Amino acid sequence: MLPTINSLARWAGATVALTALSASLASAQTTGKLKVGFMLPYTGTFASLGTAIENGFRQHVTELGGKIAGREVEYFKVDDESEPSKATDNVNKLIKRDQVDVLIGTVHSGVAMAMAKAAKESGTLLIVPNAGADAVTGAMCASNIFRSSFSNWQPGYAMGEVMAKKGIKKVVTITWKYAAGDESVKGFKESFEKGGGTVVKELSLPFPNVEFQGLLTEIAATKPDAVFTFFAGGGAVKFVKDYAAAGLKGTIPLYGSGFLTDGNLDAEGAAADGLFTALHYADSLNTKRDNAFRLNYAKTFRMQPDVYAVQGYDAAQMLAIGLNATKGDATKSADISAALRKATIDSPRGPFTISAAHNPVQDFYLRQSSAKEKENKVIGIASAKLADPGRGCKM
């Protein structure tokens, strides 16, 4: 049976309506408010880190006039409590309840793994502004997952190179027993042993335990040439103070990933004076770009920025670069990826690029902390343009 004129008209009308709806939805994706979901720690050991990341992100958005790729930014927040067991429920509040266009988070590596899994399954754009879990830009890599910070492997590897070149032979490592600690030590061992050193003992305790005394006694009994450590936030403050109080600071040199002292010098005081750390940022870079960033941050938030603020700031920079390439469409992950792979991010830390696995390729600075000046002073480059190997990434 041939269609009647009326049925053809109804079909044509429905087609026009569907086309209009499709165009309307597409327009909403690129011209409506850009929903940014912060999933960060706002309580607990890493609370100050979460605040600094959000501050940095908001600072760059403010510099852009409150819009990214022409879209006004609307913020949604979830406190992840640095608790992996709550991570899936928390991230789904942002993805399913709030229907955010982009996720920004987090600090804890275990929580970040759950975020990456949810982002990969839902196709939601994710930028990780701190957590260094190697798998995020390794085996779990995806076209919609990016990092504005570092992999756990990177600062550990950089410091291993430094200590091997110094001629240090026997080292004890100490960290929390979780992804960030394990992977930082693994990176350190890779370069330190390649340079001729030996890790004679690996010590750890559960996150976020800060009862260090028994392990410090073990370090004293082992008598290594030096100690390498990864701690951050409040745990780092407690460890640095306990290490000095145990009388170890003057006899067994302490080296660490830069998170040991970054953002912590005020609280650590004299116990942190003279410590060597490796990180992709420092307080004394004294470049025009960094000085402008620091001045603006201090004026806005009445505090000095740290590496966490820089990583939040650069997450916003990366988001803007990606969305400018897609005219504000956060669903076009392949185009966002292509734009970021071609870009050089003009960061306060110094220019960096993005690897094929979406991890920063960046300089790591050798820093020495000054308690008197409350600065992590740059004394050299620990490792130039260091690229994470992205092991297991297939994209």
QUIVENZI-V997241 format. One line per field, one symbol per residue. ss: DSSP state (H for helix, E for strand, C for the rest). phi: phi as a letter, one per 20 degrees, with the letter a starting at -180 (. if undefined). psi: psi as a letter, one per 30 degrees, with the letter a starting at -180 (. if undefined). A space follows every 50 residues. Layout:
ss->???
phi->???
psi->???
This chain:
ss->CCCCHHHHHHHHHHHHHHHHHHHHHHHHHHHCCEEEEEEECCCCCCHHHH HHHHHHHHHHHHHCCCEECCEEEEEEEEECCCCHHHHHHHHHHHHHHCCC CEEECCCCHHHHHHHHHHHHHHCCEEEECCCCCHHHHCCCCCCCEEECCC CHHHHHHHHHHHHHHCCCCEEEEEEECCHHHHHHHHHHHHHHHHCCCEEE EEEEECCCCCCCHHHHHHHHHHCCCEEEEECCHHHHHHHHHHHHHCCCCC CCEEEEEHHHCCCCHHHHHHHHCCCEEEECCCCCCCCHHHHHHHHHHHHH HCCCCCHHHHHHHHHHHHHHHHHHHCCCCCCCHHHHHHHHHHCCECCCCC CEEECCCCCEEEEEEEEEEECCCCEEEEEEEEEEEECCCCCCCCC
phi->.ffffffffffffffffffffffffffffdcffeeddedcedcngdgfff ffffgffffffffenncclndfeddccceellcgfdfffffffffefelf ebdcrbdffffffffffffffemffcceeageggfgddfegbfddccdda egffffffffffffffnfddcddbafebgffgfffffgfgefffeoecee bddbbffdgceegffffffgfflffacdccbbmfffgfffffffffnege dcgdcbfffgdfmdfgfflffefnfeccbebbfdflegffffffffffff dlbefcffffffgffffffffffffdlnefeefffffffffeedeeegfo fbddffemdfdbfdeeccedffelceefcrdfbelfdfflfnfcc
psi->kkkleeeeeeeeeeeeeeeeeeeeeeeefffakjjkjjjljflaegefee eeeeeeeeeeeefgggkkhfkkkkkkkkjfghjeffeeeeefeeeeefhl ekkjlaekeeeeeeeeeeeeefgkkkkjgdkgjefegcfgllfgklkgcl leeeeeeeeeeeeeffgkekkkkklkileeeeeeeeeeeeeeeegglkjf kjkllkkhkgifeeeeeeeeeehlflkkljllbeeeeeeeeeeeffgfef ejkkllkffefkgfeeeebfffkgkklklgllfhehleeeeeeeeeeeee fhlklaeeeeeeefeeeeeeeefefghgjffieeeeeeeeffljkilffl kllklfghkkjlkkkklkkjeefhkjkkgajekkhkkkfhkfkj.
